[in-house]
């Protein structure tokens, strides 16, 4: 979760500056929120939808994107 506390981000020309992956989640309805409203929205976020999978047996988080051999081949 990101909170832009700089009032310049309420201007459209400044809101176009962050990377596209951030812009895709920015909503006009989330501008100039009160602290109470921001907390309410944050509480509605389901952390289980955002969490990385946990492998109990290996004790590791996340997924491997490549095998060790694949990484060596890239080098």
mmCIF file of the N, C-alpha and C atoms, coordinates in Angstrom:
data_MODEL
# 
_entry.id   MODEL 
# 
loop_
_atom_site.group_PDB 
_atom_site.id 
_atom_site.type_symbol 
_atom_site.label_atom_id 
_atom_site.label_alt_id 
_atom_site.label_comp_id 
_atom_site.label_asym_id 
_atom_site.label_entity_id 
_atom_site.label_seq_id 
_atom_site.pdbx_PDB_ins_code 
_atom_site.Cartn_x 
_atom_site.Cartn_y 
_atom_site.Cartn_z 
_atom_site.occupancy 
_atom_site.B_iso_or_equiv 
_atom_site.pdbx_formal_charge 
_atom_site.auth_seq_id 
_atom_site.auth_comp_id 
_atom_site.auth_asym_id 
_atom_site.auth_atom_id 
_atom_site.pdbx_PDB_model_num 
ATOM 1   N N  . UNK A 1 1  ? 0.853   -1.171  0.000   1.00 0.00 ? 1  UNK A N  1 
ATOM 2   C CA . UNK A 1 1  ? 0.000   0.000   0.000   1.00 0.00 ? 1  UNK A CA 1 
ATOM 3   C C  . UNK A 1 1  ? 0.895   1.229   0.000   1.00 0.00 ? 1  UNK A C  1 
ATOM 4   N N  . UNK A 1 2  ? 0.553   2.186   -0.819  1.00 0.00 ? 2  UNK A N  1 
ATOM 5   C CA . UNK A 1 2  ? 1.295   3.440   -0.884  1.00 0.00 ? 2  UNK A CA 1 
ATOM 6   C C  . UNK A 1 2  ? 0.358   4.592   -0.555  1.00 0.00 ? 2  UNK A C  1 
ATOM 7   N N  . UNK A 1 3  ? 0.888   5.532   0.196   1.00 0.00 ? 3  UNK A N  1 
ATOM 8   C CA . UNK A 1 3  ? 0.132   6.738   0.513   1.00 0.00 ? 3  UNK A CA 1 
ATOM 9   C C  . UNK A 1 3  ? 0.971   7.925   0.074   1.00 0.00 ? 3  UNK A C  1 
ATOM 10  N N  . UNK A 1 4  ? 0.420   8.713   -0.840  1.00 0.00 ? 4  UNK A N  1 
ATOM 11  C CA . UNK A 1 4  ? 1.090   9.918   -1.314  1.00 0.00 ? 4  UNK A CA 1 
ATOM 12  C C  . UNK A 1 4  ? 0.565   11.075  -0.479  1.00 0.00 ? 4  UNK A C  1 
ATOM 13  N N  . UNK A 1 5  ? 1.402   11.588  0.405   1.00 0.00 ? 5  UNK A N  1 
ATOM 14  C CA . UNK A 1 5  ? 0.961   12.652  1.313   1.00 0.00 ? 5  UNK A CA 1 
ATOM 15  C C  . UNK A 1 5  ? 1.287   14.034  0.790   1.00 0.00 ? 5  UNK A C  1 
ATOM 16  N N  . UNK A 1 6  ? 1.968   14.101  -0.320  1.00 0.00 ? 6  UNK A N  1 
ATOM 17  C CA . UNK A 1 6  ? 2.328   15.382  -0.909  1.00 0.00 ? 6  UNK A CA 1 
ATOM 18  C C  . UNK A 1 6  ? 1.125   15.920  -1.681  1.00 0.00 ? 6  UNK A C  1 
ATOM 19  N N  . UNK A 1 7  ? 0.675   17.122  -1.339  1.00 0.00 ? 7  UNK A N  1 
ATOM 20  C CA . UNK A 1 7  ? -0.526  17.664  -1.973  1.00 0.00 ? 7  UNK A CA 1 
ATOM 21  C C  . UNK A 1 7  ? -0.352  17.895  -3.475  1.00 0.00 ? 7  UNK A C  1 
ATOM 22  N N  . UNK A 1 8  ? 0.891   17.877  -3.971  1.00 0.00 ? 8  UNK A N  1 
ATOM 23  C CA . UNK A 1 8  ? 1.105   18.043  -5.409  1.00 0.00 ? 8  UNK A CA 1 
ATOM 24  C C  . UNK A 1 8  ? 0.477   16.903  -6.205  1.00 0.00 ? 8  UNK A C  1 
ATOM 25  N N  . UNK A 1 9  ? 0.324   15.732  -5.588  1.00 0.00 ? 9  UNK A N  1 
ATOM 26  C CA . UNK A 1 9  ? -0.274  14.597  -6.298  1.00 0.00 ? 9  UNK A CA 1 
ATOM 27  C C  . UNK A 1 9  ? -1.774  14.768  -6.518  1.00 0.00 ? 9  UNK A C  1 
ATOM 28  N N  . UNK A 1 10 ? -2.368  15.809  -5.961  1.00 0.00 ? 10 UNK A N  1 
ATOM 29  C CA . UNK A 1 10 ? -3.774  16.086  -6.266  1.00 0.00 ? 10 UNK A CA 1 
ATOM 30  C C  . UNK A 1 10 ? -3.910  16.752  -7.634  1.00 0.00 ? 10 UNK A C  1 
ATOM 31  N N  . UNK A 1 11 ? -2.795  17.233  -8.188  1.00 0.00 ? 11 UNK A N  1 
ATOM 32  C CA . UNK A 1 11 ? -2.799  17.832  -9.531  1.00 0.00 ? 11 UNK A CA 1 
ATOM 33  C C  . UNK A 1 11 ? -2.607  16.727  -10.571 1.00 0.00 ? 11 UNK A C  1 
ATOM 34  N N  . UNK A 1 12 ? -3.402  16.783  -11.623 1.00 0.00 ? 12 UNK A N  1 
ATOM 35  C CA . UNK A 1 12 ? -3.363  15.744  -12.647 1.00 0.00 ? 12 UNK A CA 1 
ATOM 36  C C  . UNK A 1 12 ? -1.990  15.617  -13.308 1.00 0.00 ? 12 UNK A C  1 
ATOM 37  N N  . UNK A 1 13 ? -1.315  16.745  -13.564 1.00 0.00 ? 13 UNK A N  1 
ATOM 38  C CA . UNK A 1 13 ? -0.008  16.664  -14.227 1.00 0.00 ? 13 UNK A CA 1 
ATOM 39  C C  . UNK A 1 13 ? 1.036   15.966  -13.355 1.00 0.00 ? 13 UNK A C  1 
ATOM 40  N N  . UNK A 1 14 ? 0.924   16.052  -12.053 1.00 0.00 ? 14 UNK A N  1 
ATOM 41  C CA . UNK A 1 14 ? 1.860   15.365  -11.153 1.00 0.00 ? 14 UNK A CA 1 
ATOM 42  C C  . UNK A 1 14 ? 1.490   13.896  -10.969 1.00 0.00 ? 14 UNK A C  1 
ATOM 43  N N  . UNK A 1 15 ? 0.181   13.599  -11.039 1.00 0.00 ? 15 UNK A N  1 
ATOM 44  C CA . UNK A 1 15 ? -0.251  12.213  -10.880 1.00 0.00 ? 15 UNK A CA 1 
ATOM 45  C C  . UNK A 1 15 ? 0.154   11.344  -12.049 1.00 0.00 ? 15 UNK A C  1 
ATOM 46  N N  . UNK A 1 16 ? 0.550   11.934  -13.153 1.00 0.00 ? 16 UNK A N  1 
ATOM 47  C CA . UNK A 1 16 ? 0.956   11.141  -14.310 1.00 0.00 ? 16 UNK A CA 1 
ATOM 48  C C  . UNK A 1 16 ? 2.438   10.753  -14.245 1.00 0.00 ? 16 UNK A C  1 
ATOM 49  N N  . UNK A 1 17 ? 3.144   11.179  -13.219 1.00 0.00 ? 17 UNK A N  1 
ATOM 50  C CA . UNK A 1 17 ? 4.585   10.941  -13.120 1.00 0.00 ? 17 UNK A CA 1 
ATOM 51  C C  . UNK A 1 17 ? 4.980   9.545   -12.613 1.00 0.00 ? 17 UNK A C  1 
ATOM 52  N N  . UNK A 1 18 ? 4.249   8.926   -11.686 1.00 0.00 ? 18 UNK A N  1 
ATOM 53  C CA . UNK A 1 18 ? 4.671   7.601   -11.207 1.00 0.00 ? 18 UNK A CA 1 
ATOM 54  C C  . UNK A 1 18 ? 4.632   6.551   -12.322 1.00 0.00 ? 18 UNK A C  1 
ATOM 55  N N  . UNK A 1 19 ? 5.286   5.420   -12.112 1.00 0.00 ? 19 UNK A N  1 
ATOM 56  C CA . UNK A 1 19 ? 5.283   4.350   -13.124 1.00 0.00 ? 19 UNK A CA 1 
ATOM 57  C C  . UNK A 1 19 ? 3.877   3.834   -13.405 1.00 0.00 ? 19 UNK A C  1 
ATOM 58  N N  . UNK A 1 20 ? 3.707   3.210   -14.557 1.00 0.00 ? 20 UNK A N  1 
ATOM 59  C CA . UNK A 1 20 ? 2.386   2.718   -14.994 1.00 0.00 ? 20 UNK A CA 1 
ATOM 60  C C  . UNK A 1 20 ? 1.762   1.739   -14.013 1.00 0.00 ? 20 UNK A C  1 
ATOM 61  N N  . UNK A 1 21 ? 2.579   0.892   -13.389 1.00 0.00 ? 21 UNK A N  1 
ATOM 62  C CA . UNK A 1 21 ? 2.000   -0.097  -12.475 1.00 0.00 ? 21 UNK A CA 1 
ATOM 63  C C  . UNK A 1 21 ? 1.393   0.580   -11.250 1.00 0.00 ? 21 UNK A C  1 
ATOM 64  N N  . UNK A 1 22 ? 1.885   1.744   -10.880 1.00 0.00 ? 22 UNK A N  1 
ATOM 65  C CA . UNK A 1 22 ? 1.281   2.502   -9.780  1.00 0.00 ? 22 UNK A CA 1 
ATOM 66  C C  . UNK A 1 22 ? 0.054   3.252   -10.293 1.00 0.00 ? 22 UNK A C  1 
ATOM 67  N N  . UNK A 1 23 ? 0.177   3.872   -11.457 1.00 0.00 ? 23 UNK A N  1 
ATOM 68  C CA . UNK A 1 23 ? -0.940  4.635   -12.023 1.00 0.00 ? 23 UNK A CA 1 
ATOM 69  C C  . UNK A 1 23 ? -2.183  3.781   -12.228 1.00 0.00 ? 23 UNK A C  1 
ATOM 70  N N  . UNK A 1 24 ? -1.996  2.508   -12.542 1.00 0.00 ? 24 UNK A N  1 
ATOM 71  C CA . UNK A 1 24 ? -3.148  1.637   -12.793 1.00 0.00 ? 24 UNK A CA 1 
ATOM 72  C C  . UNK A 1 24 ? -3.997  1.446   -11.540 1.00 0.00 ? 24 UNK A C  1 
ATOM 73  N N  . UNK A 1 25 ? -3.443  1.754   -10.361 1.00 0.00 ? 25 UNK A N  1 
ATOM 74  C CA . UNK A 1 25 ? -4.177  1.579   -9.107  1.00 0.00 ? 25 UNK A CA 1 
ATOM 75  C C  . UNK A 1 25 ? -4.621  2.895   -8.484  1.00 0.00 ? 25 UNK A C  1 
ATOM 76  N N  . UNK A 1 26 ? -4.216  4.014   -9.067  1.00 0.00 ? 26 UNK A N  1 
ATOM 77  C CA . UNK A 1 26 ? -4.603  5.311   -8.512  1.00 0.00 ? 26 UNK A CA 1 
ATOM 78  C C  . UNK A 1 26 ? -5.995  5.688   -9.007  1.00 0.00 ? 26 UNK A C  1 
ATOM 79  N N  . UNK A 1 27 ? -6.845  6.052   -8.078  1.00 0.00 ? 27 UNK A N  1 
ATOM 80  C CA . UNK A 1 27 ? -8.224  6.428   -8.396  1.00 0.00 ? 27 UNK A CA 1 
ATOM 81  C C  . UNK A 1 27 ? -8.495  7.857   -7.957  1.00 0.00 ? 27 UNK A C  1 
ATOM 82  N N  . UNK A 1 28 ? -9.245  8.590   -8.773  1.00 0.00 ? 28 UNK A N  1 
ATOM 83  C CA . UNK A 1 28 ? -9.616  9.962   -8.400  1.00 0.00 ? 28 UNK A CA 1 
ATOM 84  C C  . UNK A 1 28 ? -10.423 9.974   -7.103  1.00 0.00 ? 28 UNK A C  1 
ATOM 85  N N  . UNK A 1 29 ? -11.191 8.916   -6.861  1.00 0.00 ? 29 UNK A N  1 
ATOM 86  C CA . UNK A 1 29 ? -12.011 8.867   -5.642  1.00 0.00 ? 29 UNK A CA 1 
ATOM 87  C C  . UNK A 1 29 ? -11.163 8.735   -4.381  1.00 0.00 ? 29 UNK A C  1 
ATOM 88  N N  . UNK A 1 30 ? -9.886  8.399   -4.536  1.00 0.00 ? 30 UNK A N  1 
ATOM 89  C CA . UNK A 1 30 ? -9.013  8.254   -3.383  1.00 0.00 ? 30 UNK A CA 1 
ATOM 90  C C  . UNK A 1 30 ? -8.149  9.483   -3.131  1.00 0.00 ? 30 UNK A C  1 
ATOM 91  N N  . UNK A 1 31 ? -8.507  10.608  -3.742  1.00 0.00 ? 31 UNK A N  1 
ATOM 92  C CA . UNK A 1 31 ? -7.771  11.850  -3.522  1.00 0.00 ? 31 UNK A CA 1 
ATOM 93  C C  . UNK A 1 31 ? -8.329  12.587  -2.311  1.00 0.00 ? 31 UNK A C  1 
ATOM 94  N N  . UNK A 1 32 ? -7.444  13.242  -1.581  1.00 0.00 ? 32 UNK A N  1 
ATOM 95  C CA . UNK A 1 32 ? -7.828  14.076  -0.430  1.00 0.00 ? 32 UNK A CA 1 
ATOM 96  C C  . UNK A 1 32 ? -8.692  13.337  0.579   1.00 0.00 ? 32 UNK A C  1 
ATOM 97  N N  . UNK A 1 33 ? -8.274  12.133  0.925   1.00 0.00 ? 33 UNK A N  1 
ATOM 98  C CA . UNK A 1 33 ? -9.013  11.362  1.917   1.00 0.00 ? 33 UNK A CA 1 
ATOM 99  C C  . UNK A 1 33 ? -8.665  11.828  3.324   1.00 0.00 ? 33 UNK A C  1 
ATOM 100 N N  . UNK A 1 34 ? -9.642  11.729  4.193   1.00 0.00 ? 34 UNK A N  1 
ATOM 101 C CA . UNK A 1 34 ? -9.354  11.963  5.608   1.00 0.00 ? 34 UNK A CA 1 
ATOM 102 C C  . UNK A 1 34 ? -8.569  10.763  6.122   1.00 0.00 ? 34 UNK A C  1 
ATOM 103 N N  . UNK A 1 35 ? -7.924  10.919  7.241   1.00 0.00 ? 35 UNK A N  1 
ATOM 104 C CA . UNK A 1 35 ? -7.180  9.815   7.835   1.00 0.00 ? 35 UNK A CA 1 
ATOM 105 C C  . UNK A 1 35 ? -8.104  8.642   8.130   1.00 0.00 ? 35 UNK A C  1 
ATOM 106 N N  . UNK A 1 36 ? -9.285  8.935   8.652   1.00 0.00 ? 36 UNK A N  1 
ATOM 107 C CA . UNK A 1 36 ? -10.248 7.877   8.964   1.00 0.00 ? 36 UNK A CA 1 
ATOM 108 C C  . UNK A 1 36 ? -10.656 7.102   7.717   1.00 0.00 ? 36 UNK A C  1 
ATOM 109 N N  . UNK A 1 37 ? -10.884 7.810   6.631   1.00 0.00 ? 37 UNK A N  1 
ATOM 110 C CA . UNK A 1 37 ? -11.298 7.151   5.401   1.00 0.00 ? 37 UNK A CA 1 
ATOM 111 C C  . UNK A 1 37 ? -10.152 6.321   4.819   1.00 0.00 ? 37 UNK A C  1 
ATOM 112 N N  . UNK A 1 38 ? -8.932  6.824   4.883   1.00 0.00 ? 38 UNK A N  1 
ATOM 113 C CA . UNK A 1 38 ? -7.776  6.067   4.393   1.00 0.00 ? 38 UNK A CA 1 
ATOM 114 C C  . UNK A 1 38 ? -7.607  4.776   5.193   1.00 0.00 ? 38 UNK A C  1 
ATOM 115 N N  . UNK A 1 39 ? -7.801  4.844   6.505   1.00 0.00 ? 39 UNK A N  1 
ATOM 116 C CA . UNK A 1 39 ? -7.710  3.643   7.343   1.00 0.00 ? 39 UNK A CA 1 
ATOM 117 C C  . UNK A 1 39 ? -8.817  2.662   6.984   1.00 0.00 ? 39 UNK A C  1 
ATOM 118 N N  . UNK A 1 40 ? -10.014 3.165   6.744   1.00 0.00 ? 40 UNK A N  1 
ATOM 119 C CA . UNK A 1 40 ? -11.137 2.303   6.354   1.00 0.00 ? 40 UNK A CA 1 
ATOM 120 C C  . UNK A 1 40 ? -10.822 1.557   5.052   1.00 0.00 ? 40 UNK A C  1 
ATOM 121 N N  . UNK A 1 41 ? -10.296 2.259   4.063   1.00 0.00 ? 41 UNK A N  1 
ATOM 122 C CA . UNK A 1 41 ? -9.954  1.630   2.783   1.00 0.00 ? 41 UNK A CA 1 
ATOM 123 C C  . UNK A 1 41 ? -8.835  0.612   2.981   1.00 0.00 ? 41 UNK A C  1 
ATOM 124 N N  . UNK A 1 42 ? -7.837  0.954   3.800   1.00 0.00 ? 42 UNK A N  1 
ATOM 125 C CA . UNK A 1 42 ? -6.728  0.036   4.044   1.00 0.00 ? 42 UNK A CA 1 
ATOM 126 C C  . UNK A 1 42 ? -7.204  -1.244  4.714   1.00 0.00 ? 42 UNK A C  1 
ATOM 127 N N  . UNK A 1 43 ? -8.169  -1.143  5.589   1.00 0.00 ? 43 UNK A N  1 
ATOM 128 C CA . UNK A 1 43 ? -8.684  -2.332  6.280   1.00 0.00 ? 43 UNK A CA 1 
ATOM 129 C C  . UNK A 1 43 ? -9.461  -3.251  5.342   1.00 0.00 ? 43 UNK A C  1 
ATOM 130 N N  . UNK A 1 44 ? -9.944  -2.721  4.237   1.00 0.00 ? 44 UNK A N  1 
ATOM 131 C CA . UNK A 1 44 ? -10.694 -3.543  3.286   1.00 0.00 ? 44 UNK A CA 1 
ATOM 132 C C  . UNK A 1 44 ? -9.787  -4.366  2.373   1.00 0.00 ? 44 UNK A C  1 
ATOM 133 N N  . UNK A 1 45 ? -8.486  -4.090  2.401   1.00 0.00 ? 45 UNK A N  1 
ATOM 134 C CA . UNK A 1 45 ? -7.542  -4.841  1.576   1.00 0.00 ? 45 UNK A CA 1 
ATOM 135 C C  . UNK A 1 45 ? -7.379  -6.230  2.176   1.00 0.00 ? 45 UNK A C  1 
ATOM 136 N N  . UNK A 1 46 ? -7.550  -7.240  1.344   1.00 0.00 ? 46 UNK A N  1 
ATOM 137 C CA . UNK A 1 46 ? -7.403  -8.621  1.794   1.00 0.00 ? 46 UNK A CA 1 
ATOM 138 C C  . UNK A 1 46 ? -5.939  -9.027  1.658   1.00 0.00 ? 46 UNK A C  1 
ATOM 139 N N  . UNK A 1 47 ? -5.208  -9.141  2.776   1.00 0.00 ? 47 UNK A N  1 
ATOM 140 C CA . UNK A 1 47 ? -3.780  -9.462  2.677   1.00 0.00 ? 47 UNK A CA 1 
ATOM 141 C C  . UNK A 1 47 ? -3.525  -10.840 2.075   1.00 0.00 ? 47 UNK A C  1 
ATOM 142 N N  . UNK A 1 48 ? -4.478  -11.741 2.170   1.00 0.00 ? 48 UNK A N  1 
ATOM 143 C CA . UNK A 1 48 ? -4.270  -13.072 1.608   1.00 0.00 ? 48 UNK A CA 1 
ATOM 144 C C  . UNK A 1 48 ? -4.223  -13.042 0.085   1.00 0.00 ? 48 UNK A C  1 
ATOM 145 N N  . UNK A 1 49 ? -4.837  -12.056 -0.530  1.00 0.00 ? 49 UNK A N  1 
ATOM 146 C CA . UNK A 1 49 ? -4.785  -11.922 -1.982  1.00 0.00 ? 49 UNK A CA 1 
ATOM 147 C C  . UNK A 1 49 ? -3.458  -11.321 -2.428  1.00 0.00 ? 49 UNK A C  1 
ATOM 148 N N  . UNK A 1 50 ? -2.751  -10.674 -1.515  1.00 0.00 ? 50 UNK A N  1 
ATOM 149 C CA . UNK A 1 50 ? -1.502  -10.013 -1.859  1.00 0.00 ? 50 UNK A CA 1 
ATOM 150 C C  . UNK A 1 50 ? -0.286  -10.823 -1.418  1.00 0.00 ? 50 UNK A C  1 
ATOM 151 N N  . UNK A 1 51 ? -0.484  -11.771 -0.520  1.00 0.00 ? 51 UNK A N  1 
ATOM 152 C CA . UNK A 1 51 ? 0.632   -12.492 0.067   1.00 0.00 ? 51 UNK A CA 1 
ATOM 153 C C  . UNK A 1 51 ? 1.284   -13.444 -0.922  1.00 0.00 ? 51 UNK A C  1 
ATOM 154 N N  . UNK A 1 52 ? 2.576   -13.662 -0.730  1.00 0.00 ? 52 UNK A N  1 
ATOM 155 C CA . UNK A 1 52 ? 3.300   -14.665 -1.491  1.00 0.00 ? 52 UNK A CA 1 
ATOM 156 C C  . UNK A 1 52 ? 2.988   -16.022 -0.873  1.00 0.00 ? 52 UNK A C  1 
ATOM 157 N N  . UNK A 1 53 ? 2.910   -17.061 -1.687  1.00 0.00 ? 53 UNK A N  1 
ATOM 158 C CA . UNK A 1 53 ? 2.655   -18.388 -1.124  1.00 0.00 ? 53 UNK A CA 1 
ATOM 159 C C  . UNK A 1 53 ? 3.811   -18.824 -0.222  1.00 0.00 ? 53 UNK A C  1 
ATOM 160 N N  . UNK A 1 54 ? 3.494   -19.563 0.806   1.00 0.00 ? 54 UNK A N  1 
ATOM 161 C CA . UNK A 1 54 ? 4.502   -20.020 1.753   1.00 0.00 ? 54 UNK A CA 1 
ATOM 162 C C  . UNK A 1 54 ? 4.601   -21.533 1.676   1.00 0.00 ? 54 UNK A C  1 
ATOM 163 N N  . UNK A 1 55 ? 5.791   -22.041 1.494   1.00 0.00 ? 55 UNK A N  1 
ATOM 164 C CA . UNK A 1 55 ? 6.028   -23.475 1.416   1.00 0.00 ? 55 UNK A CA 1 
ATOM 165 C C  . UNK A 1 55 ? 6.454   -23.950 2.801   1.00 0.00 ? 55 UNK A C  1 
ATOM 166 N N  . UNK A 1 56 ? 5.528   -24.605 3.528   1.00 0.00 ? 56 UNK A N  1 
ATOM 167 C CA . UNK A 1 56 ? 5.815   -25.047 4.890   1.00 0.00 ? 56 UNK A CA 1 
ATOM 168 C C  . UNK A 1 56 ? 6.991   -26.015 4.953   1.00 0.00 ? 56 UNK A C  1 
ATOM 169 N N  . UNK A 1 57 ? 7.088   -26.899 3.982   1.00 0.00 ? 57 UNK A N  1 
ATOM 170 C CA . UNK A 1 57 ? 8.148   -27.913 4.007   1.00 0.00 ? 57 UNK A CA 1 
ATOM 171 C C  . UNK A 1 57 ? 9.522   -27.290 3.806   1.00 0.00 ? 57 UNK A C  1 
ATOM 172 N N  . UNK A 1 58 ? 9.618   -26.374 2.871   1.00 0.00 ? 58 UNK A N  1 
ATOM 173 C CA . UNK A 1 58 ? 10.906  -25.742 2.581   1.00 0.00 ? 58 UNK A CA 1 
ATOM 174 C C  . UNK A 1 58 ? 11.179  -24.561 3.499   1.00 0.00 ? 58 UNK A C  1 
ATOM 175 N N  . UNK A 1 59 ? 10.113  -24.017 4.104   1.00 0.00 ? 59 UNK A N  1 
ATOM 176 C CA . UNK A 1 59 ? 10.288  -22.853 4.969   1.00 0.00 ? 59 UNK A CA 1 
ATOM 177 C C  . UNK A 1 59 ? 10.650  -21.602 4.199   1.00 0.00 ? 59 UNK A C  1 
ATOM 178 N N  . UNK A 1 60 ? 10.204  -21.519 2.950   1.00 0.00 ? 60 UNK A N  1 
ATOM 179 C CA . UNK A 1 60 ? 10.533  -20.367 2.129   1.00 0.00 ? 60 UNK A CA 1 
ATOM 180 C C  . UNK A 1 60 ? 9.267   -19.679 1.663   1.00 0.00 ? 60 UNK A C  1 
ATOM 181 N N  . UNK A 1 61 ? 9.406   -18.414 1.333   1.00 0.00 ? 61 UNK A N  1 
ATOM 182 C CA . UNK A 1 61 ? 8.278   -17.665 0.794   1.00 0.00 ? 61 UNK A CA 1 
ATOM 183 C C  . UNK A 1 61 ? 8.498   -17.429 -0.684  1.00 0.00 ? 61 UNK A C  1 
ATOM 184 N N  . UNK A 1 62 ? 7.413   -17.253 -1.396  1.00 0.00 ? 62 UNK A N  1 
ATOM 185 C CA . UNK A 1 62 ? 7.486   -16.921 -2.813  1.00 0.00 ? 62 UNK A CA 1 
ATOM 186 C C  . UNK A 1 62 ? 7.683   -18.138 -3.686  1.00 0.00 ? 62 UNK A C  1 
ATOM 187 N N  . UNK A 1 63 ? 7.740   -17.881 -4.943  1.00 0.00 ? 63 UNK A N  1 
ATOM 188 C CA . UNK A 1 63 ? 7.934   -18.929 -5.930  1.00 0.00 ? 63 UNK A CA 1 
ATOM 189 C C  . UNK A 1 63 ? 9.243   -18.683 -6.640  1.00 0.00 ? 63 UNK A C  1 
ATOM 190 N N  . UNK A 1 64 ? 9.889   -19.751 -7.032  1.00 0.00 ? 64 UNK A N  1 
ATOM 191 C CA . UNK A 1 64 ? 11.096  -19.604 -7.827  1.00 0.00 ? 64 UNK A CA 1 
ATOM 192 C C  . UNK A 1 64 ? 10.684  -19.276 -9.250  1.00 0.00 ? 64 UNK A C  1 
ATOM 193 N N  . UNK A 1 65 ? 11.302  -18.293 -9.824  1.00 0.00 ? 65 UNK A N  1 
ATOM 194 C CA . UNK A 1 65 ? 10.994  -17.934 -11.200 1.00 0.00 ? 65 UNK A CA 1 
ATOM 195 C C  . UNK A 1 65 ? 11.893  -18.659 -12.173 1.00 0.00 ? 65 UNK A C  1 
ATOM 196 N N  . UNK A 1 66 ? 12.990  -19.181 -11.662 1.00 0.00 ? 66 UNK A N  1 
ATOM 197 C CA . UNK A 1 66 ? 13.937  -19.906 -12.495 1.00 0.00 ? 66 UNK A CA 1 
ATOM 198 C C  . UNK A 1 66 ? 14.631  -20.948 -11.652 1.00 0.00 ? 66 UNK A C  1 
ATOM 199 N N  . UNK A 1 67 ? 15.051  -21.986 -12.298 1.00 0.00 ? 67 UNK A N  1 
ATOM 200 C CA . UNK A 1 67 ? 15.871  -22.969 -11.596 1.00 0.00 ? 67 UNK A CA 1 
ATOM 201 C C  . UNK A 1 67 ? 17.287  -22.414 -11.487 1.00 0.00 ? 67 UNK A C  1 
ATOM 202 N N  . UNK A 1 68 ? 18.081  -23.049 -10.653 1.00 0.00 ? 68 UNK A N  1 
ATOM 203 C CA . UNK A 1 68 ? 19.475  -22.603 -10.531 1.00 0.00 ? 68 UNK A CA 1 
ATOM 204 C C  . UNK A 1 68 ? 20.205  -22.740 -11.852 1.00 0.00 ? 68 UNK A C  1 
ATOM 205 N N  . UNK A 1 69 ? 19.912  -23.816 -12.575 1.00 0.00 ? 69 UNK A N  1 
ATOM 206 C CA . UNK A 1 69 ? 20.524  -24.029 -13.886 1.00 0.00 ? 69 UNK A CA 1 
ATOM 207 C C  . UNK A 1 69 ? 20.101  -22.920 -14.859 1.00 0.00 ? 69 UNK A C  1 
ATOM 208 N N  . UNK A 1 70 ? 18.820  -22.539 -14.806 1.00 0.00 ? 70 UNK A N  1 
ATOM 209 C CA . UNK A 1 70 ? 18.326  -21.472 -15.675 1.00 0.00 ? 70 UNK A CA 1 
ATOM 210 C C  . UNK A 1 70 ? 19.013  -20.154 -15.408 1.00 0.00 ? 70 UNK A C  1 
ATOM 211 N N  . UNK A 1 71 ? 19.281  -19.859 -14.147 1.00 0.00 ? 71 UNK A N  1 
ATOM 212 C CA . UNK A 1 71 ? 19.979  -18.620 -13.798 1.00 0.00 ? 71 UNK A CA 1 
ATOM 213 C C  . UNK A 1 71 ? 21.416  -18.672 -14.295 1.00 0.00 ? 71 UNK A C  1 
ATOM 214 N N  . UNK A 1 72 ? 22.065  -19.815 -14.126 1.00 0.00 ? 72 UNK A N  1 
ATOM 215 C CA . UNK A 1 72 ? 23.440  -19.951 -14.614 1.00 0.00 ? 72 UNK A CA 1 
ATOM 216 C C  . UNK A 1 72 ? 23.505  -19.812 -16.126 1.00 0.00 ? 72 UNK A C  1 
ATOM 217 N N  . UNK A 1 73 ? 22.503  -20.342 -16.814 1.00 0.00 ? 73 UNK A N  1 
ATOM 218 C CA . UNK A 1 73 ? 22.474  -20.222 -18.274 1.00 0.00 ? 73 UNK A CA 1 
ATOM 219 C C  . UNK A 1 73 ? 22.335  -18.779 -18.709 1.00 0.00 ? 73 UNK A C  1 
ATOM 220 N N  . UNK A 1 74 ? 21.596  -17.977 -17.940 1.00 0.00 ? 74 UNK A N  1 
ATOM 221 C CA . UNK A 1 74 ? 21.424  -16.560 -18.285 1.00 0.00 ? 74 UNK A CA 1 
ATOM 222 C C  . UNK A 1 74 ? 22.736  -15.804 -18.120 1.00 0.00 ? 74 UNK A C  1 
ATOM 223 N N  . UNK A 1 75 ? 23.568  -16.240 -17.158 1.00 0.00 ? 75 UNK A N  1 
ATOM 224 C CA . UNK A 1 75 ? 24.844  -15.568 -16.903 1.00 0.00 ? 75 UNK A CA 1 
ATOM 225 C C  . UNK A 1 75 ? 25.781  -15.899 -18.035 1.00 0.00 ? 75 UNK A C  1 
# 
